[in-house]
Amino acid sequence: MWARRGIEETPVFTAIEQQDENVHFPLLHILRTQPGAVVRTTGITVSGFVGGYLIQAFTLADATSALDIPKSTLLWAITLAATLRSPRSRCGAWCPTRSVGAGRSQWG
């Protein structure tokens, strides 16, 4: 909710809201009306996670066997990278609104 305060509603949403055609169960509505989009979005999201975990697994296996780096060292490095990534991704959502301003884009 906090991120949406500075964003104007789209004309389509405003028109639907004025007609009082609000959907009571949006998830069921989207599953019924656009199942293909839901399947594609789910597939794209899952493929990103699978790809990332495969890269981590092969990096861990390759580094321990070919480079003789201890598994514990690599696991600590992966844990540290995941820990540092979390605040960075939060800042990635927060910082643009501070530098550009809510409701405005960098390019317009």
C-alpha positions, 0 to 999 in steps of 0.5 A: 500500500505504501508504494501505491500512494504516489501512483495515479490510477489508470483510466481503465481502473478508474472507469471500472471503479466508477461503474462499481464493477469491482471483482470480489475474488480477483485471483479466481477472476484472473484464473478464469479469464486469463489462464494462459497468462497465469501459466506463462508468468508462473513458468517464467518465474519458476525458470528464473529460480531454477536457473539460479539454483542450478548455477549455484549447484554447479558452481559449488560442485565445480569449485570443490572438485576442480579448484579444491576450495572447501565446501564450507568456504563456498557455502559461507560465500553463497550465504554471504551473497544471499544476505547482501542481496536482500538489502540491495533488492529492498533498496532497489525498490526504495531508492528510485522513489527517493531520487526521482520522486513518486509518480515520476519516471527517470525518462519522462 
